Amino acid sequence: MSMHLERARLLLAQSRPQDAERESMLALSQQPDDPQALALLALSRLEQGKKEPALDAARNAVGLAPDEPFFHSVHAHVLRDLERPDEAF
């Protein structure tokens, strides 16, 4: 895991979503197809109320790693906040 992803996780845990978004974007600039970075980006954007951009990032994470349950969980979490839980299944 990259240094930026580790920082993003820590910043999310510290309720610093803007900083976590920045670190996720830095990780994506180094590795654009990293589903972990996209999932963390989705969570950080969701905490900031950026729901549609969060959904885009979550969908991209699932698309890159459809066999990983964590990314489906993030996607479902975003859909729940968008009040679209039926799409989560």
Number of C-alpha atoms within 10 A of each C-alpha: 8 11 10 19 22 15 17 28 21 15 18 19 11 10 12 16 23 17 16 27 26 16 24 26 20 17 25 19 12 11 12 12 16 17 24 21 30 29 27 27 32 31 27 27 22 21 18 14 13 13 18 15 14 27 25 16 24 29 22 20 27 22 14 15 16 14 10 12 11 16 25 21 15 24 25 21 20 27 20 14 14 15 10 12 13 9 10 14 6
